[in-house]
Amino acid sequence: MSIRTASRRRFLGGMAVAGLGAAAFPISLACGGDGEKPSAEGASSQPIGKLTIAVQPTSTPEKLTADAKDIEKFLSERVNGSVDLVFPTSFAGVIESLRFGHAQAAFMSAWPASLAQKLASAEVVLAEVREVVIDGQKTEAPYYYSYWVVRRDSPYTSLEQLRGKKASLPSQLSTSGYVAPVARLVELGYLPSDGKEADPAKFFGQVIYSGGYAQSWEALKAGQVDVSVIAGDVAEKLYREVLEGTTVIEKQGPVPSHAVVFAKQLEDPARARLKDAFLELGKPEYRELMRKFISGIFVSFIPTTTNEHLATLNAYLEKTQAKFTERLQ
């Protein structure tokens, strides 16, 4: 089906007022009247109404919309209904779309998925298996690790020796580049575990948020900072370049990968069909659809639960009391 930019703009405009008293409303996804329920055989082929899937922002809505046409068509054919992919301009917009019934499913990273469960009663149903590098070995997994690193010629061999020094982290919204590394500082006793939000600047003398792993590596390489982090889900070329030029002094993980989240309103048959359609994307002949669309290291989806997939992340959040900086309520 075609994707109309105008419809996206209407959705994004609606998301701007979603938190201003809008009430959640039930969604009827199966077509049909109030007569007898169809047989199991009939239900399997019964068309369903429109499904909306919100996608966590990784690029501009215009770029994502252009790349989404093929996967939107694929999902629509598999569920025997209309699937519309929409792209809120913020993490909060994705969560609010699930919370208020504007979307029935979402593709999002681990920290927003945890917030979607807490604030929207959404459920993690699938985890993304990705091509990642763990301790130098390329593998396929629904998790990965991140590492505190110093330059090869650095005199520092432990985090403890870096107290009062300069650090570069990619983003305060990053699970692997902020939440997990800061949780490691708490675990080691370098930051207090007192129920307050952990602040890495209270251990390091200065913390710079560079905007990405590559930028943090450039700062470390240039000697502008003393320590940084790298994660196993970045481009393999960058990962290996960083590891060749650094020494790992701490490791944290596993860090959960991205996930497919279903809204509490989504029921069968739409729920089962959509889950099966996402699982089918892992077949080699369809894998490129996801790689082209949003995740260049995508391998497949595997069934999971909220507790199973997000257990380590929620433990990190408990240790750090980290707060998402976007307005969610």
GUNU-842982 format. One line per field, with one value per residue (C-alpha): residue in three letters; residue number from 1; y negated, x negated, z. Coordinates in steps of 0.05 Angstrom, whole numbers, plus 5000, padded with zeros to 4 digits. Each point is the difference from the previous one (the first is absolute). Layout:
aa: ALA; ... $
i: NUM; ... $
v: Y; ... $
u: X; ... $
w: Z; ... $
END
This chain:
aa: MET; SER; ILE; ARG; THR; ALA; SER; ARG; ARG; ARG; PHE; LEU; GLY; GLY; MET; ALA; VAL; ALA; GLY; LEU; GLY; ALA; ALA; ALA; PHE; PRO; ILE; SER; LEU; ALA; CYS; GLY; GLY; ASP; GLY; GLU; LYS; PRO; SER; ALA; GLU; GLY; ALA; SER; SER; GLN; PRO; ILE; GLY; LYS; LEU; THR; ILE; ALA; VAL; GLN; PRO; THR; SER; THR; PRO; GLU; LYS; LEU; THR; ALA; ASP; ALA; LYS; ASP; ILE; GLU; LYS; PHE; LEU; SER; GLU; ARG; VAL; ASN; GLY; SER; VAL; ASP; LEU; VAL; PHE; PRO; THR; SER; PHE; ALA; GLY; VAL; ILE; GLU; SER; LEU; ARG; PHE; GLY; HIS; ALA; GLN; ALA; ALA; PHE; MET; SER; ALA; TRP; PRO; ALA; SER; LEU; ALA; GLN; LYS; LEU; ALA; SER; ALA; GLU; VAL; VAL; LEU; ALA; GLU; VAL; ARG; GLU; VAL; VAL; ILE; ASP; GLY; GLN; LYS; THR; GLU; ALA; PRO; TYR; TYR; TYR; SER; TYR; TRP; VAL; VAL; ARG; ARG; ASP; SER; PRO; TYR; THR; SER; LEU; GLU; GLN; LEU; ARG; GLY; LYS; LYS; ALA; SER; LEU; PRO; SER; GLN; LEU; SER; THR; SER; GLY; TYR; VAL; ALA; PRO; VAL; ALA; ARG; LEU; VAL; GLU; LEU; GLY; TYR; LEU; PRO; SER; ASP; GLY; LYS; GLU; ALA; ASP; PRO; ALA; LYS; PHE; PHE; GLY; GLN; VAL; ILE; TYR; SER; GLY; GLY; TYR; ALA; GLN; SER; TRP; GLU; ALA; LEU; LYS; ALA; GLY; GLN; VAL; ASP; VAL; SER; VAL; ILE; ALA; GLY; ASP; VAL; ALA; GLU; LYS; LEU; TYR; ARG; GLU; VAL; LEU; GLU; GLY; THR; THR; VAL; ILE; GLU; LYS; GLN; GLY; PRO; VAL; PRO; SER; HIS; ALA; VAL; VAL; PHE; ALA; LYS; GLN; LEU; GLU; ASP; PRO; ALA; ARG; ALA; ARG; LEU; LYS; ASP; ALA; PHE; LEU; GLU; LEU; GLY; LYS; PRO; GLU; TYR; ARG; GLU; LEU; MET; ARG; LYS; PHE; ILE; SER; GLY; ILE; PHE; VAL; SER; PHE; ILE; PRO; THR; THR; THR; ASN; GLU; HIS; LEU; ALA; THR; LEU; ASN; ALA; TYR; LEU; GLU; LYS; THR; GLN; ALA; LYS; PHE; THR; GLU; ARG; LEU; GLN $
i: 1; 2; 3; 4; 5; 6; 7; 8; 9; 10; 11; 12; 13; 14; 15; 16; 17; 18; 19; 20; 21; 22; 23; 24; 25; 26; 27; 28; 29; 30; 31; 32; 33; 34; 35; 36; 37; 38; 39; 40; 41; 42; 43; 44; 45; 46; 47; 48; 49; 50; 51; 52; 53; 54; 55; 56; 57; 58; 59; 60; 61; 62; 63; 64; 65; 66; 67; 68; 69; 70; 71; 72; 73; 74; 75; 76; 77; 78; 79; 80; 81; 82; 83; 84; 85; 86; 87; 88; 89; 90; 91; 92; 93; 94; 95; 96; 97; 98; 99; 100; 101; 102; 103; 104; 105; 106; 107; 108; 109; 110; 111; 112; 113; 114; 115; 116; 117; 118; 119; 120; 121; 122; 123; 124; 125; 126; 127; 128; 129; 130; 131; 132; 133; 134; 135; 136; 137; 138; 139; 140; 141; 142; 143; 144; 145; 146; 147; 148; 149; 150; 151; 152; 153; 154; 155; 156; 157; 158; 159; 160; 161; 162; 163; 164; 165; 166; 167; 168; 169; 170; 171; 172; 173; 174; 175; 176; 177; 178; 179; 180; 181; 182; 183; 184; 185; 186; 187; 188; 189; 190; 191; 192; 193; 194; 195; 196; 197; 198; 199; 200; 201; 202; 203; 204; 205; 206; 207; 208; 209; 210; 211; 212; 213; 214; 215; 216; 217; 218; 219; 220; 221; 222; 223; 224; 225; 226; 227; 228; 229; 230; 231; 232; 233; 234; 235; 236; 237; 238; 239; 240; 241; 242; 243; 244; 245; 246; 247; 248; 249; 250; 251; 252; 253; 254; 255; 256; 257; 258; 259; 260; 261; 262; 263; 264; 265; 266; 267; 268; 269; 270; 271; 272; 273; 274; 275; 276; 277; 278; 279; 280; 281; 282; 283; 284; 285; 286; 287; 288; 289; 290; 291; 292; 293; 294; 295; 296; 297; 298; 299; 300; 301; 302; 303; 304; 305; 306; 307; 308; 309; 310; 311; 312; 313; 314; 315; 316; 317; 318; 319; 320; 321; 322; 323; 324; 325; 326; 327; 328; 329 $
v: 5000; 4929; 4957; 4929; 4946; 4962; 5057; 5001; 4926; 5009; 5056; 4959; 4941; 5045; 5026; 4928; 4998; 5074; 4986; 4942; 5038; 5048; 5063; 5069; 5034; 5072; 5021; 5050; 5034; 5055; 4985; 5030; 4990; 5023; 5068; 5068; 5003; 5029; 5069; 5008; 5013; 4938; 4957; 5017; 4968; 4944; 4931; 4954; 4925; 4951; 5012; 4942; 5014; 4944; 4999; 4970; 4941; 5017; 4952; 4947; 5021; 4986; 5047; 5055; 4993; 5009; 5062; 5031; 5015; 5071; 5022; 4968; 5039; 5064; 4993; 4981; 5063; 5045; 4974; 4996; 4928; 4929; 4986; 4927; 4982; 4933; 4962; 4956; 4949; 5020; 5061; 4972; 4998; 5074; 5016; 4953; 5032; 5067; 4969; 4965; 5052; 4963; 5059; 5074; 5018; 4967; 5014; 4969; 5006; 5030; 4939; 4971; 5070; 5003; 4933; 5024; 5058; 4956; 4941; 5033; 5072; 5022; 5068; 5021; 5060; 5005; 4986; 4981; 5047; 4959; 5009; 4976; 5007; 5029; 5000; 4995; 5056; 4986; 5036; 4996; 4985; 4960; 4965; 4972; 4967; 4932; 4984; 4945; 4987; 4958; 4987; 5053; 4950; 4979; 5007; 5020; 5073; 4996; 4955; 4984; 4964; 4956; 4964; 4925; 5012; 4985; 5049; 5000; 5037; 5002; 4979; 4998; 5037; 5059; 5066; 5028; 4933; 4971; 5042; 5063; 4965; 4955; 5061; 5031; 4940; 5011; 5074; 4986; 4950; 4939; 4968; 5005; 5047; 4955; 4999; 4936; 4993; 5020; 4945; 5022; 4928; 5012; 5052; 4972; 4928; 4987; 5040; 4981; 5027; 5005; 5022; 5068; 5055; 4976; 4930; 5026; 5042; 4938; 4962; 5057; 5010; 4925; 5001; 4953; 5049; 5056; 5054; 5018; 5058; 5044; 5050; 5065; 4978; 4944; 5011; 5055; 4956; 4947; 5052; 5032; 4934; 4978; 5066; 5000; 4931; 5009; 5042; 5026; 4985; 5019; 5038; 4996; 5040; 5035; 4941; 5018; 4986; 4965; 5031; 5004; 4975; 5012; 4954; 5029; 4989; 5046; 5066; 5062; 5012; 4936; 5013; 5070; 4981; 4940; 5040; 5054; 4948; 4970; 5070; 5013; 4939; 5042; 5046; 4987; 4980; 4945; 4977; 4943; 4966; 4985; 4985; 4948; 4972; 4989; 5050; 5015; 5057; 5033; 5076; 5021; 4992; 5052; 5006; 4972; 4967; 4933; 5030; 5045; 4948; 4940; 5032; 4974; 4931; 4993; 5019; 4945; 4950; 5020; 4990; 4933; 4972; 4972; 4954; 4995; 4927; 4995; 4981; 5064; 4981 $
u: 5000; 4978; 4976; 5025; 4958; 5062; 5025; 4934; 5005; 5070; 4974; 4941; 5045; 5047; 4941; 4985; 5066; 5004; 4980; 5049; 5057; 5013; 5034; 4979; 5052; 5013; 4982; 5040; 4952; 5043; 5053; 5070; 5066; 5028; 5023; 4970; 4925; 4966; 4971; 4925; 4991; 5040; 4964; 4933; 5019; 5045; 4974; 4982; 5004; 4942; 4939; 4953; 4928; 4959; 4926; 4948; 4967; 4932; 5003; 5047; 5073; 4992; 4941; 5033; 5065; 4964; 4964; 5062; 5042; 4976; 5005; 5068; 5024; 4969; 5035; 5067; 5000; 4982; 5053; 5054; 5013; 4973; 4935; 4979; 4930; 4994; 4940; 5010; 4945; 4980; 4993; 5057; 5044; 4992; 5018; 5059; 5026; 5003; 5028; 5059; 5016; 4973; 4954; 5009; 4926; 4932; 4928; 4954; 4935; 4997; 5005; 5062; 5030; 4991; 5035; 5056; 5012; 5002; 5039; 5044; 5006; 4971; 4967; 4934; 5015; 4940; 4926; 4956; 4942; 4943; 4930; 4959; 4928; 4990; 4929; 4973; 5041; 5055; 5064; 5076; 5037; 5057; 4950; 4930; 4950; 4968; 4930; 4963; 4936; 4937; 4946; 4946; 4948; 5042; 4970; 5068; 5017; 5064; 5061; 4979; 4938; 5044; 5034; 5000; 4979; 5037; 5049; 5040; 5067; 5043; 5068; 5040; 5055; 4955; 5010; 4931; 4964; 5029; 5046; 4957; 4933; 5026; 5031; 4931; 4973; 5054; 4985; 4927; 5017; 4974; 5069; 5048; 5060; 5045; 5065; 4981; 4982; 4927; 4959; 4935; 4974; 4995; 4946; 4966; 4977; 5036; 5049; 5010; 5060; 4974; 5062; 4975; 4948; 4959; 4996; 4979; 4946; 4974; 4997; 4962; 4953; 4984; 4984; 5058; 5026; 4969; 5054; 5060; 5046; 5013; 5056; 5004; 5060; 4965; 4972; 4948; 4948; 5007; 5001; 4935; 4966; 5016; 4978; 4935; 4983; 5023; 4996; 5065; 5002; 5072; 5057; 5075; 5059; 5035; 5037; 5066; 5011; 5059; 5069; 5070; 5051; 5075; 5052; 5046; 5060; 4973; 5037; 5005; 5005; 4961; 4950; 4982; 4996; 4955; 4954; 4994; 4987; 4942; 4971; 5003; 4956; 4942; 5002; 4939; 5042; 5035; 4945; 4978; 5067; 4983; 4927; 5020; 5055; 4970; 4947; 4940; 4977; 5068; 5002; 5068; 5051; 5009; 5058; 4987; 5034; 4993; 4967; 4954; 4974; 4996; 4976; 4928; 5021; 5050; 4946; 4955; 5057; 5011; 4927; 4993; 5071; 4988; 5055; 5019; 4993; 5061; 5067; 5041; 5057 $
w: 5000; 4989; 5058; 5000; 5032; 5018; 5042; 5037; 5015; 5027; 5045; 5025; 5013; 5040; 5041; 5021; 5039; 5019; 5072; 5010; 5030; 4943; 5025; 4979; 4957; 4982; 4930; 4959; 4953; 4972; 4949; 5008; 5035; 5065; 4975; 5013; 5006; 4938; 5001; 5012; 4926; 4982; 5051; 4969; 4934; 5027; 4981; 5057; 5004; 4998; 5044; 5016; 5019; 5031; 4985; 5046; 4966; 4970; 4941; 4973; 4991; 4925; 4993; 5042; 4961; 4933; 5026; 5031; 4938; 4988; 5072; 5008; 4939; 5028; 5067; 4969; 4957; 5059; 5048; 4946; 5017; 4996; 5036; 5007; 5025; 5034; 5027; 5061; 5006; 5070; 5045; 5042; 4939; 4989; 5072; 5000; 4935; 5036; 5063; 4967; 4947; 4940; 4984; 5015; 4995; 5000; 4982; 5052; 5039; 5069; 5045; 4965; 4999; 5076; 5006; 4954; 5046; 5062; 4972; 4947; 5026; 4933; 4993; 4968; 4956; 4953; 5007; 4941; 4987; 4970; 4973; 5059; 5025; 5069; 5028; 4930; 4971; 4948; 5019; 4995; 5065; 5030; 5046; 5000; 5048; 5007; 5024; 5036; 4960; 5005; 4948; 4993; 5024; 5060; 5070; 5028; 5009; 5041; 5008; 5071; 4973; 4956; 5058; 4983; 4928; 4935; 4969; 4935; 4995; 4937; 5029; 5064; 4962; 4983; 5035; 4983; 4999; 5064; 5044; 5000; 5009; 5056; 5033; 4999; 5038; 5052; 5005; 5012; 5055; 4962; 5001; 5058; 4999; 5041; 4961; 4964; 4927; 4989; 4968; 4968; 5005; 5075; 4987; 4939; 4999; 4935; 4957; 4927; 4962; 4929; 4962; 4978; 5009; 4941; 5028; 5068; 4967; 4964; 5066; 5033; 4942; 4999; 5074; 5017; 5051; 5042; 4993; 4958; 4983; 4939; 4988; 4962; 4958; 4962; 4930; 5003; 4967; 5054; 5056; 4976; 4988; 5071; 5031; 4961; 5027; 5071; 5063; 5031; 5074; 5016; 4967; 5012; 4974; 4973; 4969; 4968; 4926; 4968; 5009; 4970; 5050; 4997; 5030; 5053; 4953; 4945; 5000; 4956; 4942; 4985; 5056; 4977; 4927; 5013; 5044; 4947; 4946; 5040; 5011; 4925; 4988; 5027; 4940; 4956; 4941; 5040; 5047; 4955; 5011; 5072; 4984; 4949; 5044; 5069; 5024; 4956; 5046; 5005; 4998; 5027; 5055; 5055; 5050; 5069; 5058; 5034; 5061; 4961; 4951; 5045; 5065; 4997; 4976; 5056; 5050; 4971; 5005; 5072; 5016; 4965; 5008; 4931; 4973; 4928; 4981; 4954; 5029; 5006; 5047 $
END
